[in-house]
Each structure stands twice: as C-alpha cells, then as structure tokens.
Amino acid sequence: MEAGGNNFDSGQQPQEQELATKMLQIQSKRFYLDVKQNRRGRFIKVAEIGADGRRSQIFLAMSTAAEFRDHLSSFSDFYSSLGPPNPDNVPDDGKLKSEMMLKRGPLQDNRRYYLDLKENSRGRFLRVSQTVTRGGPRSQVALPAQGMIEFRDALTDLLDDFGTDDGGFKGELPEGRHLRVDNKNFYFDIGQNNRGIYMKVSEVVPSLQVKSNFRTAITVPEKCWTRFRDILADYCDKMTRAHADAHDHHQGGSGGGAAQPARDVESFAGSAPPRI
C-alpha cells in the first residue's frame, strides 16, 4: 500500500487527499483502487485501464464499497458453480446473474450501481455500472470473472485500514439569521448540497414598480468563510480609521485658523516699534 499526496487549491486548503492506492493486474487490464477524501467525505475511486489505454472509472462511498465487497463474494461463489462456457446456452442479453445497489447519502445524491455477471465470446466478466438518479452520464468498469476474488481481497484490505464510514458532515447546521438595514433585509441561510456546505446571503428590497420584493443572492462555500470574514473585517478596520481621520480633520479645521507658533509671537513682542 502506498501513501498518497495532497492536492492544494491556490496553495491553501487541500481539496482532495489521496490516502492509499492499490494496483491489480487482471489479465490484460490494470485496476487502480484509490482511497480518497475531500470535504464531502471518504470514498474509493476504481479505475480500469484496458490494454489499448482506454480508461473508465466509478466512485464508491466507503459504505457502498463494503456492500460491493460482499456482493463480490456471492458473485464469485455463483461463478464457481457454473460449468464451462456453452455458446448454445447463453441468455440473449448475456446476463448470468444481476444485483443492484442503491446509495442514499445525507446529501440526497442517490446513486445506483448495477452489477451484472455476463458472458460473451471473450469470456465471463462482471460489469459494474454507476448512475445518478438525477441524471448524468453512466460510468462503468468490467472486471474479468477470474479476478473477482483478487479484487475483493484488495478491497477488503483497504476497508480494514480505513473503515466503512463515509465521513462528511452529519451534524445539525446553524439556524438562519436576519438583518434589517433601512429598507433592506438581509437573510443568512446555511445549506448543504452535493458540493458541500454553503452560506446563502440574500438581499431583499421592496420594489416600487411591482407589488413584490426584489431579491438577489450570493452563495459562499464553507471552505472560504474564514477568508471571506477576514476580508470583510479588514474593510471594517479601514473604514473605521478613515472615519476617525475625517473627524479629526474636521475638528482641526473648525477653529478659525491655526494659532501662530509661540516663537513668532515672542519675536514680534521683542522687536522695536516701527518708526513713524
């Protein structure tokens, strides 16, 4: 097992960290199992590289990887019970055994995984397809049936080392806040989606043209809240100093002119009166 490195965004916070990786050579294919972690949690990326260099990949949450590991055992047992391939006794769709896994995450990023043990002219293999219920392309890898046990054992090693907890934030989010300034209302709402936690700042202003309010909003990802706060605090400090300087300047200019220096007064007092 090899430890991975960190990827950084603009040299600051790590966006995705590689924790470990394993490589398997199964027939003419190479498979990489990478344990990764980002702000959403921990997962395993499975990448397949064919003999022609083509690459395909799927992503498994740690809990889904554990379920997949168990399915690999049952598929392997079923495969062992099969006799030699018989071209005259193959289903029309080539499927010998099928299962489905559904991943329901806290972010409602539902993923379906279809496991199909298939047979064609090149042999028997397990096709694993990943889909997202809200749309998006389907991705899949094809594992030669002879390598299912080896793949399962490698997956088990990674799960033993890193557990089956997906990680990510599972606590309660802070309540929203409201701020009124003159005729404007500002709303601060904390939310969570498939990209992570964010703050939505909405500005609501009464509209005179229509009988409704005009609303605009910005979304600030949690990863930059600290920097966002620091920039705002810096502007607050600068404006506080600017107001103080303006006040001092106004006070100094309201006395009818500056007094003459003392040495000038003394010099004038000690001089001889002018001749008439």
VENNORVEN-V118982 format. One record per backbone hydrogen bond with DSSP energy under -0.5 kcal/mol. CO is the residue of the C=O (numbers start at 1). NH is the residue of the N-H. Records with the same first field share a line. If there is no record, write none. Layout:
CO=NH, NH
This chain:
2=21
5=18
7=15, 16
8=10
9=12
13=9
15=39
16=7
17=19, 37
18=4
20=35
21=2
22=33
24=26, 31
25=27
26=29
29=26
30=49
31=24
32=34, 47
33=22, 35
34=36, 45
35=19, 20
36=43
37=17
38=41
41=38
42=62
43=36
44=46, 60
45=34, 47
46=58
47=32
48=50, 56
49=30
50=53
54=50
56=48
58=46
60=44
61=65
62=66
63=67
64=68
65=69
66=70
67=71
68=72
69=73
70=74
71=75
72=76
73=77
74=78
75=79
76=80
77=81
78=82
79=82
86=89
87=90
91=94
94=119
97=117
99=115
101=113
102=104
103=105, 111
105=108
108=110
110=133
111=103
112=131
113=101, 115
114=116, 129
115=99
116=118, 127
117=96, 97
118=125
120=123
123=120
124=145
125=118, 127
126=128, 143
127=116, 129
128=141
129=114
130=139
131=112
132=135
139=130
141=128
142=144
143=126
144=147
145=148
147=151
148=152
149=153
150=154
151=155
152=156
153=157
154=158
155=159
156=160
157=161
158=162
159=163
166=42
177=188
179=186
181=184
183=206
184=181
185=204
186=179
187=189, 202
188=177
189=200
191=198
193=196
196=193
197=222
198=191
199=201, 220
200=189, 202
201=218
202=187, 204
203=205, 216
204=185
205=214
210=212
212=207
213=215
214=205
216=203
218=201
219=221
220=199
221=224
222=225
224=228
225=229
226=230
227=231
228=232
229=233
230=234
231=235
232=236
233=237
234=238
235=239
236=240
237=241
238=242
239=243
240=244
241=245
242=246
243=247
244=248
245=249
246=250
247=251
248=252
249=253
251=254
252=255
261=264, 265
262=266
263=267
264=268
265=269
266=270
268=271
